[in-house]
Amino acid sequence: MRPGGVKTQERPYLGITYVPITTQLATSHGLAADSGILITAVAAASPAQKAGIQPADIMTEFAGQRLTENTTILEILNQHAAGHAVMVCVLRKGEQRQVEVTLGVQ
């Protein structure tokens, strides 16, 4: 609650910085996927770091939904509450991994 009794909505927090993957980006960087997001940084002590997500991972699915140009991670993230555990699919060095992440509060 904010000063003055104003209630704030807790937003789910993952703790990553990323760039959306386009066909052009995938081709120019030799990425293993042509959609999803390329993780460029992971915040220290964040839910993503605690789950083992690393910079250079490519996230292709979040909570069972494929990440595309039309379905962004922010849209899917905001469908979940802080404290909720979700499964994400990441590619690391060409190997697909399923990772469970418990969303934090922002």
C-alpha positions in Angstrom: 0.0 0.0 0.0 1.3 3.4 -0.9 1.3 6.4 1.5 -2.2 7.8 1.8 -3.9 4.4 1.7 -3.6 4.0 -2.1 -3.4 0.3 -2.9 -0.8 -0.8 -5.5 -1.0 -3.8 -7.7 1.8 -6.2 -7.5 3.2 -6.9 -10.9 5.0 -10.2 -11.7 8.7 -9.9 -12.1 11.1 -12.2 -14.0 14.4 -10.2 -13.9 15.6 -10.3 -17.5 16.6 -7.9 -20.3 16.0 -9.2 -23.8 15.6 -8.5 -27.4 12.8 -10.0 -29.6 14.1 -12.5 -32.2 13.3 -11.6 -35.7 14.2 -13.6 -38.8 16.8 -11.0 -39.6 18.4 -11.2 -36.2 18.4 -15.0 -36.2 20.1 -15.1 -39.6 22.7 -12.4 -38.9 23.7 -14.0 -35.5 23.3 -17.6 -36.5 20.7 -18.2 -33.7 19.1 -21.6 -33.3 15.6 -20.2 -33.3 13.8 -17.7 -35.5 11.2 -16.6 -32.9 11.2 -16.0 -29.1 13.5 -13.7 -27.2 17.3 -13.5 -26.8 18.2 -13.0 -23.1 20.8 -10.3 -22.9 21.1 -9.9 -19.1 19.7 -11.5 -16.0 19.4 -9.5 -12.8 21.2 -10.7 -9.7 19.0 -12.6 -7.2 16.1 -12.4 -9.7 13.6 -15.2 -10.2 15.2 -15.9 -13.6 18.7 -16.2 -12.1 17.4 -18.5 -9.3 15.8 -20.7 -12.0 19.2 -20.9 -13.9 18.3 -18.7 -16.9 21.5 -17.2 -18.4 22.4 -14.5 -20.8 22.5 -15.8 -24.4 19.6 -18.2 -23.6 16.8 -18.1 -26.2 13.4 -18.3 -24.5 10.8 -19.8 -27.0 7.9 -20.5 -24.6 6.6 -18.9 -21.5 3.9 -20.7 -19.4 3.0 -23.0 -22.3 2.6 -20.2 -24.9 5.0 -19.8 -27.8 6.7 -16.4 -28.0 6.2 -14.8 -31.4 6.1 -11.3 -32.9 2.3 -11.4 -32.1 2.6 -12.9 -28.6 5.0 -11.0 -26.4 6.5 -12.1 -23.1 5.0 -9.0 -21.3 1.5 -9.9 -22.4 1.9 -13.5 -21.1 3.8 -12.4 -17.9 1.0 -10.0 -17.0 -1.5 -12.9 -17.1 0.2 -14.4 -14.0 0.5 -13.3 -10.4 3.6 -12.8 -8.5 4.5 -15.9 -6.6 3.1 -18.1 -9.4 5.4 -20.8 -10.8 5.5 -21.1 -14.6 7.4 -23.3 -17.0 9.6 -21.7 -19.6 11.4 -23.3 -22.5 14.9 -22.1 -23.3 17.5 -23.0 -25.9 21.0 -23.0 -24.6 23.8 -23.8 -27.1 21.2 -25.5 -29.3 19.8 -27.7 -26.5 16.2 -27.3 -25.4 15.5 -27.0 -21.6 12.4 -26.7 -19.5 12.8 -24.5 -16.5 10.4 -23.7 -13.7 10.4 -20.1 -12.6 8.6 -18.7 -9.5 7.7 -15.1 -10.5 8.7 -12.3 -8.1 7.1 -9.0 -7.2 7.9 -5.7 -8.9 
